[in-house]
Amino acid sequence: MLRITTPLDEETARRLKAGDQVLISGTILTGRDAAHKRMVETLRAGGELPVDLRDQIIYYVGPCPARPGKVIGSAGPTTSGRMDAYAPLLIKEKGLRGMIGKGGRSPEVIQAMQQAGAVYFLATGGAGALLARHIKKATVIAYEDLGPEAIYRLEVEEFPVIVGIDSQGNDLYTIGRAKYRRSPGC
């Protein structure tokens, strides 16, 4: 088990390999479809983003409202492919270093990751309540009008993820399928 602390610099990101189990501590950002769309539209219009993405990790999540006495509600990952139209620009031009979600990524995202030294982490789908236990503080920092799709700053402690795609383009989904196909008796 590897432990990393944010911000995530390029050197650390490039050392991570597909399949590595990682515990993240520090600050991560959240963002889903609507926030990504708005960020890219802002950049294309020549505007500035409300957050600095350099060396940051974005968790693709729209957290549920917090119950009384809790920091946040269930916070499970959403399907990352919905951000694929936006991620390459944020990686290449704004220095986004990591993403957390579920599911595969497009060749364009993987290519941008390889060029910039970024990494894609997998969080366990269906485990949102468990993942929320690792979130110690949640603050809306941009696009509050988007509700759960606003950009939050999360303070996390040993947030459990697996490197799904590393900065060399090694894809755990592809590796896993190839291994499964070669297994005798399947």
C-alpha positions in Angstrom: 0.0 0.0 0.0 1.4 3.4 -1.0 0.6 6.6 0.7 0.7 10.0 -1.0 -0.1 13.5 0.1 -1.5 16.2 -2.1 -0.7 18.2 -4.1 0.4 15.5 -6.5 3.6 16.5 -8.3 4.6 15.0 -11.6 7.5 13.0 -10.2 5.2 11.2 -7.7 2.6 10.6 -10.4 5.1 9.1 -12.8 6.2 6.6 -10.1 2.7 5.2 -9.7 2.0 2.1 -11.7 -1.3 0.6 -12.8 -2.6 -1.7 -10.1 -0.9 0.1 -7.2 -3.1 0.5 -4.1 -2.8 4.0 -2.8 -4.1 6.0 0.2 -4.4 9.7 -0.5 -4.3 12.3 2.3 -4.5 16.0 1.9 -6.8 18.1 -0.3 -8.6 17.0 -3.4 -11.2 18.7 -5.5 -14.5 17.4 -6.8 -16.1 18.0 -10.2 -18.6 16.3 -12.4 -20.1 16.9 -15.8 -21.6 20.3 -15.3 -18.5 21.7 -13.5 -16.2 20.3 -16.2 -18.4 21.8 -19.0 -18.4 25.2 -17.3 -14.6 25.1 -16.7 -13.9 24.3 -20.4 -16.4 26.8 -21.7 -14.7 29.5 -19.4 -11.2 28.6 -20.8 -12.4 28.6 -24.4 -13.9 32.1 -23.8 -10.6 33.3 -22.6 -11.6 33.4 -18.9 -9.9 32.2 -15.7 -10.9 29.2 -13.7 -12.2 29.8 -10.2 -9.7 27.2 -8.9 -6.0 26.4 -9.7 -5.9 22.8 -11.0 -2.1 22.6 -11.2 -1.0 19.4 -9.4 -4.5 18.8 -8.1 -6.6 15.6 -8.1 -10.3 15.9 -9.1 -12.7 13.3 -7.7 -15.6 12.7 -10.0 -18.4 12.7 -7.4 -21.6 14.5 -6.6 -21.8 13.9 -2.9 -25.1 13.4 -1.1 -26.2 15.9 1.5 -24.6 15.4 4.9 -26.7 13.9 7.7 -26.7 15.8 11.0 -23.3 15.5 12.6 -21.6 14.3 9.4 -19.1 16.1 7.1 -20.6 14.8 3.9 -23.1 12.2 2.7 -22.4 9.2 0.6 -19.6 10.1 -1.8 -19.2 7.4 -4.4 -17.5 7.8 -7.8 -19.3 8.6 -11.0 -18.5 7.2 -14.4 -15.4 9.0 -15.6 -16.1 8.7 -19.3 -18.6 11.6 -19.0 -15.6 13.9 -18.4 -13.5 12.6 -21.3 -14.5 15.5 -23.6 -13.1 18.0 -21.1 -10.2 16.2 -19.3 -7.5 16.5 -22.0 -7.7 20.3 -22.0 -7.6 20.5 -18.2 -4.6 18.1 -18.1 -2.6 19.7 -20.8 -3.4 23.4 -20.3 -4.1 23.6 -16.5 -1.8 21.0 -15.1 -4.5 18.7 -13.6 -2.4 15.8 -12.3 -4.9 13.2 -11.2 -8.5 12.1 -11.5 -10.5 9.7 -9.4 -13.6 7.9 -10.7 -14.8 4.6 -12.1 -14.7 3.0 -15.6 -12.4 3.3 -18.5 -11.0 6.4 -20.2 -10.8 7.5 -23.9 -7.6 7.3 -25.9 -7.5 11.1 -25.9 -7.5 11.3 -22.1 -4.8 8.5 -21.9 -2.6 10.4 -24.4 -2.9 13.6 -22.5 -2.0 11.8 -19.3 1.1 10.3 -20.9 2.2 13.7 -22.2 1.7 15.5 -18.9 2.5 12.9 -16.4 -1.0 12.5 -15.0 -2.7 9.5 -13.4 -6.2 8.1 -13.1 -7.3 6.5 -9.9 -10.2 4.1 -9.4 -12.5 4.3 -6.4 -14.9 1.5 -5.6 -18.3 2.1 -7.0 -21.1 1.3 -4.6 -18.9 2.1 -1.6 -19.9 5.8 -1.2 -20.7 5.6 2.5 -17.4 3.9 3.2 -15.5 6.4 1.1 -17.2 9.3 2.9 -15.6 8.2 6.2 -12.2 9.2 4.7 -13.5 12.8 4.1 -12.8 15.0 7.0 -14.0 18.3 5.7 -16.0 19.4 2.6 -16.3 23.0 1.4 -18.0 24.3 -1.7 -15.4 26.6 -3.5 -16.9 27.2 -6.9 -20.2 26.9 -8.9 -22.4 26.7 -5.9 -25.4 27.0 -8.1 -24.7 23.4 -9.4 -25.7 21.9 -6.1 -24.0 18.5 -5.6 -22.1 19.1 -8.9 -20.4 22.2 -7.5 -16.7 22.1 -7.0 -15.8 21.1 -3.5 -12.5 21.1 -1.7 -12.3 17.9 0.3 -9.8 17.2 3.0 -9.2 13.5 3.0 -7.3 11.1 5.1 -6.1 7.8 3.7 -8.7 7.9 0.9 -8.4 4.4 -0.7 -7.9 4.2 -4.5 -6.2 2.0 -7.1 -4.1 3.3 -10.0 -6.4 2.5 -12.9 -4.2 4.1 -15.6 -0.7 5.2 -15.0 1.3 8.0 -16.7 2.8 5.5 -19.1 -0.7 4.6 -20.4 -0.8 1.2 -18.7 -4.6 0.5 -18.3 -5.7 -1.8 -15.5 -8.9 -2.6 -17.4 -6.9 -3.7 -20.5 -4.4 -5.6 -18.4 -7.1 -7.4 -16.5 -9.1 -8.4 -19.6 -5.9 -9.8 -21.2 -5.0 -11.7 -18.1 -8.5 -13.1 -17.7 -8.5 -14.3 -21.4 -5.2 -16.2 -20.8 -6.4 -17.9 -17.6 -6.9 -21.7 -18.0 -10.2 -23.1 -17.1 -12.2 -19.9 -17.8 
